[in-house]
Amino acid sequence: MEEELHVDTLASREEKYRTIAPQIEALLSGETDQVANMANISAALKEALNFFWVGFYVVKNNEFVLGPFQGPIACSRIQMGKGVSGAACDSGKPLIVPNVDEFPGHIACSAHTKSEIVIPIFRAGVLFGVLDVDSDKLDDFDEVDAKWLEKISTLF
């Protein structure tokens, strides 16, 4: 696959996901390096959906450590069980936060973040990390995002 996404900028968000998911899968095909794959997933999601911040936090030594991302600088480490990432992992399910200012314990890595979605990633039943997507708009995520981001997070 050429390293260029083909996305109709006027399409609905669901149609954009439907279009980029197989492109991301093709981009990752044959690549075994997880850092490279997380970097390309972050870049593809940022480019196609114009999110404020997209990235991964990986579990290392019982904390979340910043992995590949696209967007402004971010928190380098987050304690396990803290913030939106911790809450998502505790539930084992995607967590949508319509307004981060109303989420108890939200960790503000950027004052511009208004809403957030976090997808926990498990490998062989063990927590690997999270896919974290931030928006500078309130209430920017829904079940469409949860469904597609969860699917995309399983591609690598």
C-alpha positions in Angstrom: 0.0 0.0 0.0 1.2 3.5 -0.7 1.6 5.5 2.4 -1.2 7.9 1.6 -4.8 7.7 3.0 -7.7 8.1 0.7 -10.6 9.6 2.6 -13.6 11.7 1.5 -13.4 14.7 3.7 -17.1 15.3 3.3 -18.1 11.8 4.4 -19.7 11.0 7.8 -17.4 9.9 10.6 -18.6 6.3 10.3 -17.9 6.3 6.5 -14.4 7.7 7.2 -13.8 4.8 9.6 -15.2 2.3 7.2 -12.8 3.7 4.5 -9.6 3.9 6.6 -9.9 0.7 8.5 -8.9 -1.5 5.6 -6.2 1.0 4.6 -4.7 0.9 8.1 -4.9 -2.9 8.0 -3.0 -3.0 4.7 -0.5 -0.5 6.0 0.2 -2.7 9.1 0.3 -5.9 7.1 3.6 -7.7 7.4 5.0 -5.1 9.9 5.7 -6.8 13.3 7.2 -3.8 15.1 4.5 -2.5 17.5 6.0 1.0 17.8 5.8 1.4 14.0 2.3 0.1 13.9 1.1 2.4 16.8 2.8 5.3 15.1 1.0 4.7 11.8 -2.4 4.1 13.4 -2.0 7.4 15.3 -1.0 9.3 12.1 -3.8 7.7 10.1 -6.5 8.5 12.6 -5.3 12.1 13.1 -5.1 12.7 9.4 -8.4 11.1 8.4 -10.5 12.3 11.3 -8.7 15.5 12.3 -8.7 14.6 16.0 -7.0 17.0 18.4 -4.7 14.3 19.8 -4.4 10.6 19.1 -2.0 8.2 20.7 -1.1 5.2 22.7 -0.1 4.7 26.3 1.6 1.3 26.9 1.8 -0.5 30.3 5.4 -0.6 31.6 6.3 -1.3 35.2 2.7 -0.9 36.4 2.1 2.5 34.8 1.0 3.9 31.5 4.0 5.3 29.5 3.5 7.5 26.5 3.9 5.7 23.2 3.5 6.9 19.6 1.1 9.8 19.2 0.0 12.7 17.0 -0.8 16.1 18.4 0.5 18.5 21.1 3.0 17.3 23.7 1.4 14.9 26.3 1.8 13.5 29.8 4.7 11.1 29.7 3.4 8.8 32.5 0.1 8.1 34.1 -0.3 6.0 37.2 -2.3 2.8 36.7 -5.9 3.2 37.8 -5.8 7.0 37.4 -7.6 9.3 35.0 -9.8 8.2 32.0 -7.2 5.6 31.0 -7.4 3.9 34.4 -11.2 4.0 34.5 -11.4 2.5 31.0 -9.0 -0.3 31.9 -10.8 -1.0 35.2 -14.0 -1.5 33.2 -12.3 -3.3 30.3 -14.5 -1.4 27.8 -14.2 1.8 25.8 -14.9 4.9 27.9 -16.4 8.0 26.3 -16.1 11.3 28.3 -18.3 14.0 26.8 -16.8 16.7 29.0 -13.4 16.1 30.7 -14.0 18.9 33.2 -16.8 16.9 34.6 -14.8 13.6 34.9 -13.6 13.0 38.5 -9.8 12.5 38.4 -9.3 13.6 34.8 -5.6 14.2 34.1 -5.3 17.4 32.1 -2.4 16.9 29.7 -3.7 19.7 27.6 -6.0 22.6 28.6 -7.5 22.4 25.1 -8.9 18.9 25.5 -12.7 19.0 26.0 -13.8 15.4 25.4 -12.0 12.1 25.2 -12.4 8.4 24.4 -10.1 5.7 25.7 -9.9 2.2 24.3 -8.2 -0.5 26.5 -6.1 -2.9 24.6 -5.6 -6.4 25.8 -3.2 -9.0 24.3 -3.9 -12.6 25.4 -6.0 -11.4 28.2 -3.3 -9.1 29.6 -3.6 -5.3 29.6 -1.2 -4.0 26.9 -2.2 -0.3 27.0 -4.7 2.1 25.7 -5.6 4.0 22.5 -6.5 7.5 23.7 -8.2 10.1 21.5 -8.9 13.7 22.6 -11.0 16.4 21.0 -11.0 20.1 21.5 -14.8 20.0 21.1 -17.3 18.9 23.8 -19.2 15.7 23.3 -17.3 14.8 20.2 -17.3 11.0 20.6 -20.1 8.3 20.4 -20.6 4.6 20.0 -19.5 4.8 16.4 -16.1 6.0 17.5 -16.0 3.3 20.2 -16.8 0.5 17.8 -14.3 1.5 15.1 -11.5 2.6 17.4 -11.8 -0.7 19.2 -11.7 -2.6 15.9 -8.7 -0.6 14.7 -6.8 -1.1 18.0 -6.9 -4.9 17.4 -5.2 -4.6 14.0 -1.6 -4.7 15.3 
